[in-house]
Amino acid sequence: MNRITSRLVAITLAFLAGASVSRATIVGLNQIVTPEIQPEGVLALSAQAQHSFIGNSQQIQFELGITPQFEAAYFQGLKPGEGLFSAELNLVKQGPHLLTIGAINWSTRGGEPSPVVEYGYYTGADNFILGAIRVDGHDELLAGYKRVISDRLQFSTDFQAGPANSATVGLTFNLTPSLSINPALYRTNFHPHHLLGYVVLTWNAVLWK
């Protein structure tokens, strides 16, 4: 862990020491971003480990709801060292319908962020997502589904087109009202297909109301 990352983690932990907790939620599925916005004033702090083909094998994530319609996120990779900035803006939230645009994965190593647009149909127990993202000059399909089985358990599956991406299945367990864990299995799109592991532990804290 480099000096900048160490300071960032230390400052965040000190700040969160006085923060209240929020009910555990996962904004995003196993692989794709989703059209709902992190609740205003709620910071999700996550630790993620995954196969190196999926992305940075170890990273810390910060996702904060700035307003009811806007969120920002930062991902600090540890192996290798790389930062990624992302932001999403909700344009429509009417009944079960959501429409969100964003720019994600703007790397500290250079390159342009990937624009994304997503539509969601959220009925409460069932969430359906369809969208598109532009990566390195190519448009890729996004699709996802989440089923809320109980207050403590959710099932999710998603897909992103493109040879560097995967189809996934996973579960989210709410260990406490503020702490959740999301293990998932990735099946790569390229041939021969590979099954890869992923897990993220997320803690939610209310910074303001």
Backbone as numpy.savetxt, mean C-alpha at the origin, in Angstrom:
# Nx Ny Nz CAx CAy CAz Cx Cy Cz
21.37 0.11 7.62 20.51 1.29 7.62 21.41 2.53 7.62
21.21 3.45 6.64 22.07 4.62 6.56 21.66 5.68 7.58
22.47 6.75 7.65 22.23 7.77 8.68 20.90 8.47 8.51
20.53 8.78 7.25 19.26 9.47 7.01 18.09 8.60 7.45
18.14 7.32 7.07 17.07 6.39 7.45 16.98 6.26 8.96
18.10 6.15 9.64 18.11 6.02 11.10 17.46 7.22 11.77
17.79 8.42 11.28 17.20 9.63 11.86 15.70 9.68 11.60
15.29 9.29 10.38 13.88 9.30 10.03 13.08 8.37 10.94
13.61 7.17 11.16 12.92 6.21 12.02 12.87 6.72 13.46
13.97 7.28 13.96 14.02 7.77 15.34 13.04 8.91 15.56
12.98 9.85 14.61 12.06 10.98 14.74 10.62 10.50 14.71
10.33 9.57 13.81 8.96 9.06 13.69 8.53 8.35 14.96
9.39 7.50 15.50 9.03 6.77 16.72 8.83 7.70 17.89
9.66 8.74 17.98 9.50 9.71 19.07 8.17 10.45 18.94
7.82 10.78 17.70 6.57 11.50 17.46 5.36 10.64 17.77
5.47 9.35 17.41 4.34 8.45 17.61 4.14 8.07 19.07
5.15 8.29 19.87 5.05 7.91 21.28 3.88 8.61 21.97
3.57 9.83 21.51 2.46 10.56 22.11 1.18 10.49 21.31
1.16 9.66 20.26 -0.02 9.59 19.40 -0.98 8.52 19.90
-2.28 8.74 19.65 -3.27 7.72 19.98 -3.35 6.73 18.83
-3.97 5.56 19.09 -4.02 4.52 18.07 -5.35 4.57 17.33
-5.35 4.01 16.12 -6.54 3.94 15.30 -6.81 2.49 14.96
-8.04 2.19 14.60 -8.37 0.81 14.22 -7.56 0.40 13.01
-7.03 -0.82 13.02 -6.15 -1.28 11.96 -6.88 -1.36 10.63
-6.29 -0.80 9.60 -6.82 -0.89 8.25 -5.66 -1.10 7.30
-5.94 -1.66 6.14 -4.97 -1.80 5.07 -5.46 -0.99 3.89
-4.78 0.11 3.56 -5.09 0.89 2.38 -4.17 0.37 1.29
-4.72 -0.40 0.37 -3.92 -1.11 -0.61 -4.16 -2.60 -0.43
-3.98 -3.35 -1.51 -4.10 -4.79 -1.43 -2.70 -5.39 -1.29
-2.49 -6.59 -1.78 -1.18 -7.20 -1.63 -0.14 -6.53 -2.52
-0.56 -6.10 -3.72 0.36 -5.59 -4.72 0.01 -4.19 -5.20
-1.27 -3.92 -5.43 -1.68 -2.66 -6.06 -2.14 -1.64 -5.04
-2.03 -0.36 -5.40 -2.67 0.69 -4.61 -4.17 0.59 -4.82
-4.94 1.24 -3.96 -6.40 1.17 -4.06 -6.99 2.56 -3.99
-8.25 2.74 -4.43 -8.80 4.09 -4.54 -9.24 4.73 -3.24
-9.32 3.98 -2.13 -9.68 4.64 -0.87 -8.46 5.38 -0.33
-8.73 6.42 0.44 -7.68 7.29 0.98 -7.50 6.99 2.46
-6.24 7.00 2.90 -5.95 6.84 4.33 -6.73 7.90 5.12
-7.41 7.54 6.20 -8.19 8.52 6.96 -7.35 9.74 7.37
-7.98 10.90 7.35 -7.28 12.14 7.68 -6.66 12.07 9.07
-5.39 12.44 9.16 -4.70 12.46 10.44 -4.20 11.13 10.92
-4.42 10.06 10.16 -3.99 8.72 10.56 -2.72 8.35 9.80
-1.69 8.00 10.53 -0.42 7.56 9.96 -0.31 6.05 10.09
-0.08 5.38 8.95 0.20 3.95 8.94 1.70 3.77 8.85
2.28 3.12 9.83 3.71 2.81 9.85 3.86 1.30 9.67
4.58 0.91 8.60 4.66 -0.50 8.24 6.11 -0.96 8.09
6.31 -2.23 8.35 7.57 -2.90 8.07 7.27 -4.05 7.13
7.98 -4.11 6.01 7.66 -5.06 4.95 8.88 -5.88 4.58
8.67 -7.19 4.34 9.70 -8.08 3.84 9.10 -8.89 2.70
9.89 -9.07 1.64 9.38 -9.77 0.47 10.55 -10.33 -0.35
10.22 -11.21 -1.29 11.24 -11.71 -2.20 11.80 -10.54 -3.01
13.09 -10.56 -3.27 13.74 -9.42 -3.92 13.23 -9.18 -5.33
12.62 -10.19 -5.98 12.06 -9.96 -7.31 10.85 -9.04 -7.25
10.07 -9.13 -6.15 8.87 -8.30 -6.03 9.24 -6.83 -5.90
10.30 -6.54 -5.20 10.73 -5.17 -4.95 11.82 -5.18 -3.90
12.00 -4.03 -3.25 13.00 -3.94 -2.20 12.71 -4.99 -1.13
13.68 -5.82 -0.81 13.41 -6.97 0.05 13.04 -6.58 1.47
13.50 -5.41 1.93 13.14 -4.91 3.26 12.86 -3.41 3.14
11.73 -2.97 3.68 11.44 -1.54 3.62 10.51 -1.12 4.76
10.59 0.16 5.08 9.70 0.80 6.04 8.79 1.74 5.27
7.52 1.78 5.65 6.54 2.57 4.91 5.84 3.56 5.84
5.59 4.75 5.32 4.84 5.78 6.04 3.72 6.25 5.12
2.47 6.15 5.56 1.33 6.56 4.74 0.41 7.41 5.61
0.16 8.65 5.18 -0.57 9.61 6.01 -1.72 10.24 5.24
-2.91 10.25 5.85 -4.04 10.97 5.28 -3.92 12.44 5.61
-3.69 13.28 4.60 -3.52 14.73 4.80 -4.86 15.42 4.92
-5.79 15.08 4.03 -7.17 15.56 4.06 -8.06 14.35 3.80
-9.40 14.49 3.88 -10.26 13.35 3.56 -10.12 12.87 2.12
-9.57 13.72 1.22 -9.44 13.36 -0.19 -7.99 13.13 -0.64
-7.00 13.39 0.21 -5.61 13.36 -0.25 -4.71 12.65 0.76
-3.82 11.81 0.25 -2.86 11.14 1.10 -1.49 11.17 0.44
-0.45 11.05 1.26 0.92 10.97 0.78 1.61 9.81 1.48
2.57 9.21 0.79 3.27 8.06 1.35 4.74 8.13 0.98
5.57 7.52 1.85 7.00 7.41 1.60 7.45 6.01 1.99
8.21 5.39 1.11 8.71 4.04 1.34 10.24 4.10 1.34
10.84 3.67 2.43 12.30 3.67 2.54 12.80 2.24 2.45
13.41 1.90 1.32 13.99 0.59 1.15 15.31 0.48 1.87
15.56 -0.69 2.45 16.79 -0.92 3.21 17.78 -1.79 2.45
17.28 -2.72 1.63 18.14 -3.60 0.83 17.56 -3.71 -0.56
18.02 -2.86 -1.52 19.03 -1.79 -1.41 18.40 -0.51 -0.87
19.24 0.48 -0.57 18.75 1.76 -0.07 18.11 2.57 -1.19
16.82 2.82 -1.05 16.08 3.60 -2.05 14.81 4.14 -1.42
14.46 5.39 -1.71 13.22 5.97 -1.24 12.23 6.11 -2.38
10.94 5.94 -2.07 9.87 6.08 -3.05 8.78 6.97 -2.49
8.38 8.01 -3.24 7.30 8.90 -2.85 6.05 8.58 -3.67
4.89 8.69 -3.01 3.62 8.45 -3.69 2.56 9.39 -3.13
1.55 9.70 -3.94 0.44 10.53 -3.49 -0.81 10.15 -4.27
-1.98 10.24 -3.61 -3.25 9.94 -4.26 -4.28 10.99 -3.90
-5.14 11.31 -4.88 -6.22 12.28 -4.71 -7.53 11.63 -5.10
-8.50 11.63 -4.19 -9.82 11.08 -4.47 -10.68 12.13 -5.15
-11.21 11.80 -6.33 -12.05 12.72 -7.10 -13.53 12.49 -6.85
-13.92 11.24 -6.65 -15.33 10.89 -6.46 -15.45 9.92 -5.30
-16.35 10.22 -4.38 -16.71 9.29 -3.31 -18.19 9.47 -3.07
-18.99 8.67 -3.77 -20.44 8.78 -3.73 -21.05 7.40 -3.63
-21.66 7.11 -2.49 -22.20 5.77 -2.27 -21.08 4.75 -2.33
-21.27 3.69 -3.11 -20.22 2.66 -3.20 -19.13 3.01 -4.21
-19.25 4.16 -4.89 -18.35 4.48 -5.99 -17.18 5.37 -5.55
-15.98 4.98 -5.99 -14.77 5.75 -5.73 -14.00 5.93 -7.04
-13.44 7.12 -7.21 -12.55 7.37 -8.35 -11.37 8.18 -7.85
-10.16 7.64 -8.06 -8.96 8.24 -7.50 -7.86 8.27 -8.55
-7.08 9.36 -8.53 -5.89 9.46 -9.37 -4.67 9.59 -8.46
-3.50 9.28 -9.00 -2.32 9.39 -8.18 -1.04 9.34 -9.00
0.05 9.57 -8.31 1.39 9.42 -8.87 2.19 8.64 -7.84
2.72 7.50 -8.21 3.35 6.62 -7.24 4.75 6.21 -7.69
5.52 5.74 -6.72 6.85 5.15 -6.97 7.82 6.13 -7.61
7.84 7.36 -7.10 8.83 8.35 -7.56 10.11 8.11 -6.77
11.10 7.52 -7.43 12.29 7.02 -6.76 13.31 8.10 -6.49
13.99 8.00 -5.35 15.10 8.90 -5.05 16.31 8.59 -5.93
16.25 7.49 -6.67 17.33 7.15 -7.59 17.10 7.73 -8.99
16.05 8.54 -9.14 15.77 9.15 -10.43 14.59 8.47 -11.11
14.20 9.02 -12.26 13.05 8.48 -12.98 11.78 9.22 -12.62
10.76 9.02 -13.45 9.49 9.71 -13.26 8.52 8.85 -12.44
7.62 9.50 -11.69 6.59 8.73 -10.99 5.62 8.10 -11.98
4.93 7.06 -11.56 3.96 6.37 -12.41 2.56 6.91 -12.14
1.90 7.51 -13.16 0.52 7.96 -12.96 -0.43 6.77 -12.90
-1.45 6.89 -12.06 -2.40 5.79 -11.88 -3.80 6.36 -11.74
-4.79 5.65 -12.27 -6.20 6.00 -12.09 -6.94 4.73 -11.74
-7.85 4.81 -10.75 -8.57 3.62 -10.30 -10.02 3.94 -9.96
-10.87 2.98 -10.30 -12.28 3.01 -9.90 -12.52 1.90 -8.90
-13.26 2.21 -7.85 -13.60 1.20 -6.86 -15.10 1.14 -6.62
-15.62 -0.06 -6.43 -17.00 -0.28 -6.04 -16.97 -1.00 -4.71
-17.27 -0.25 -3.63 -17.13 -0.74 -2.27 -18.51 -0.91 -1.63
-18.85 -2.15 -1.32 -20.16 -2.43 -0.71 -20.08 -2.62 0.79
-18.89 -2.55 1.35 -18.70 -2.81 2.77 -17.96 -4.12 2.95
-18.65 -5.24 2.69 -18.01 -6.54 2.81 -17.17 -6.87 1.58
-17.57 -6.35 0.41 -16.88 -6.67 -0.83 -16.38 -5.39 -1.50
-15.10 -5.38 -1.85 -14.49 -4.24 -2.54 -13.94 -4.70 -3.88
-14.38 -4.04 -4.97 -13.93 -4.36 -6.31 -13.15 -3.16 -6.87
-12.00 -3.42 -7.51 -11.13 -2.35 -7.98 -10.69 -2.64 -9.41
-10.72 -1.60 -10.24 -10.25 -1.71 -11.61 -9.56 -0.40 -11.98
-8.39 -0.49 -12.62 -7.69 0.73 -12.96 -6.56 0.47 -13.94
-5.73 1.51 -14.10 -4.59 1.42 -15.01 -3.45 2.25 -14.46
-2.24 1.84 -14.78 -1.03 2.55 -14.36 -0.08 2.59 -15.55
0.68 3.69 -15.68 1.65 3.82 -16.74 3.05 3.68 -16.14
3.78 2.66 -16.60 5.11 2.35 -16.07 6.09 2.27 -17.23
7.11 3.13 -17.20 8.15 3.12 -18.23 7.57 3.17 -19.64
6.56 4.01 -19.83 5.98 4.19 -21.16 4.97 3.15 -21.57
4.63 2.22 -20.66 3.66 1.17 -20.97 2.47 1.27 -20.01
1.26 1.07 -20.56 0.05 1.05 -19.74 -0.22 -0.36 -19.26
-0.50 -0.50 -17.96 -0.73 -1.81 -17.37 -2.06 -1.83 -16.61
-2.79 -2.91 -16.77 -4.08 -3.10 -16.11 -3.88 -3.40 -14.63
-4.76 -2.84 -13.79 -4.82 -3.15 -12.36 -6.20 -3.71 -12.05
-6.26 -4.77 -11.27 -7.55 -5.33 -10.85 -7.38 -5.93 -9.47
-8.41 -5.79 -8.64 -8.31 -6.32 -7.29 -9.66 -6.58 -6.66
-9.66 -7.41 -5.63 -10.87 -7.73 -4.88 -10.49 -7.98 -3.44
-11.31 -7.46 -2.52 -11.13 -7.72 -1.08 -12.46 -8.13 -0.48
-12.43 -9.14 0.35 -13.60 -9.62 1.08 -13.34 -9.48 2.56
-14.19 -8.72 3.26 -14.09 -8.58 4.71 -14.86 -9.74 5.33
-14.13 -10.69 5.87 -14.75 -11.89 6.43 -15.27 -11.62 7.84
-14.49 -10.88 8.63 -14.88 -10.51 9.99 -14.09 -9.28 10.40
-14.31 -8.80 11.63 -13.55 -7.66 12.12 -12.05 -7.95 12.19
-11.69 -9.21 12.25 -10.29 -9.59 12.43 -9.64 -10.20 11.18
-10.44 -10.48 10.15 -9.89 -11.21 9.01 -10.43 -10.69 7.68
-9.51 -10.51 6.71 -9.86 -10.11 5.36 -9.12 -10.99 4.37
-9.76 -11.25 3.23 -9.13 -11.95 2.12 -8.97 -10.97 0.96
-7.83 -11.04 0.27 -7.62 -10.14 -0.87 -6.87 -10.85 -1.99
-7.17 -10.43 -3.21 -6.46 -10.90 -4.39 -6.35 -9.74 -5.36
-5.23 -9.67 -6.08 -5.08 -8.61 -7.07 -4.17 -9.05 -8.20
-4.14 -8.21 -9.24 -3.37 -8.52 -10.45 -2.88 -7.22 -11.06
-1.63 -7.22 -11.50 -1.10 -6.12 -12.30 -0.45 -6.72 -13.54
-0.87 -6.23 -14.72 -0.32 -6.74 -15.97 1.14 -6.33 -16.10
1.83 -6.97 -17.03 3.23 -6.67 -17.26 4.12 -7.79 -16.77
5.21 -8.08 -17.48 6.06 -9.22 -17.13 6.74 -9.10 -15.78
6.90 -7.88 -15.26 7.58 -7.70 -13.98 6.63 -7.82 -12.80
5.35 -8.09 -13.06 4.35 -8.09 -12.00 3.75 -9.48 -11.79
2.66 -9.53 -11.00 2.17 -10.83 -10.53 0.66 -10.81 -10.32
0.12 -12.00 -10.10 -1.20 -12.19 -9.52 -0.99 -12.66 -8.08
-1.81 -12.19 -7.15 -1.57 -12.48 -5.74 -2.83 -12.93 -5.01
-2.61 -13.62 -3.90 -3.67 -13.90 -2.92 -3.06 -13.66 -1.55
-3.88 -13.16 -0.62 -3.36 -12.90 0.71 -4.46 -12.76 1.74
-4.05 -12.71 2.99 -4.96 -12.52 4.12 -4.45 -11.37 4.97
-5.36 -10.66 5.60 -5.01 -9.63 6.58 -5.63 -10.00 7.92
-4.78 -10.12 8.93 -5.23 -10.44 10.28 -5.08 -9.19 11.14
-6.17 -8.72 11.75 -6.11 -7.63 12.71 -5.75 -8.22 14.08
-4.48 -8.07 14.46 -4.01 -8.65 15.71 -4.56 -7.90 16.92
-4.66 -6.57 16.79 -5.26 -5.68 17.78 -6.03 -4.63 17.00
-6.78 -3.74 17.68 -7.47 -2.68 16.94 -6.55 -1.77 16.13
-5.25 -1.72 16.44 -4.35 -0.83 15.72 -3.24 -1.54 14.96
-3.13 -2.87 15.10 -2.01 -3.61 14.53 -2.52 -4.74 13.65
-1.99 -4.84 12.43 -2.40 -5.89 11.51 -1.19 -6.48 10.80
-1.36 -7.71 10.29 -0.33 -8.37 9.51 -0.96 -8.93 8.24
-0.25 -8.79 7.12 -0.77 -9.17 5.81 0.26 -10.06 5.08
0.16 -11.38 5.23 0.99 -12.28 4.41 0.31 -12.53 3.06
1.12 -12.71 2.02 0.56 -12.95 0.69 1.51 -13.81 -0.13
0.95 -14.40 -1.18 1.70 -15.22 -2.11 1.56 -14.62 -3.50
2.69 -14.39 -4.17 2.73 -13.82 -5.52 3.01 -14.92 -6.54
2.29 -14.92 -7.65 2.58 -15.79 -8.79 2.99 -14.90 -9.96
4.23 -14.99 -10.37 4.76 -14.07 -11.37 4.07 -14.26 -12.72
3.99 -13.17 -13.49 3.36 -13.22 -14.81 4.25 -13.88 -15.86
5.56 -13.78 -15.71 6.45 -14.32 -16.73 6.59 -15.83 -16.61
7.04 -16.44 -17.70 7.27 -17.89 -17.73 8.76 -18.19 -17.57
9.13 -19.24 -16.82 8.23 -20.07 -16.02 7.75 -19.30 -14.79
6.51 -19.57 -14.36 5.94 -18.86 -13.22 6.65 -19.27 -11.92
6.76 -18.30 -11.00 7.35 -18.56 -9.69 6.38 -18.11 -8.61
6.40 -18.79 -7.48 5.62 -18.40 -6.31 6.55 -17.72 -5.32
6.21 -16.49 -4.92 7.09 -15.68 -4.09 6.34 -15.22 -2.84
7.06 -15.06 -1.74 6.46 -14.68 -0.47 6.55 -13.19 -0.17
5.60 -12.72 0.65 5.49 -11.30 1.02 4.79 -11.22 2.36
5.21 -10.29 3.22 4.50 -10.04 4.48 4.73 -8.60 4.90
3.70 -7.96 5.43 3.81 -6.59 5.93 3.08 -6.48 7.26
3.72 -5.83 8.23 3.14 -5.56 9.54 2.85 -4.07 9.63
1.60 -3.70 9.95 1.17 -2.30 9.91 0.58 -1.87 11.24
1.02 -0.71 11.71 0.48 -0.08 12.92 -0.07 1.29 12.55
-1.30 1.59 12.97 -1.97 2.86 12.68 -2.03 3.74 13.92
-1.70 5.00 13.76 -1.73 5.96 14.87 -2.43 7.23 14.42
-3.26 7.80 15.28 -3.94 9.07 15.01 -3.02 10.22 15.43
-2.58 11.03 14.46 -1.75 12.19 14.76 -2.57 13.42 15.05
-3.73 13.53 14.39 -4.67 14.63 14.70 -6.07 14.19 14.28
-7.06 14.91 14.81 -8.46 14.62 14.48 -9.11 15.88 13.93
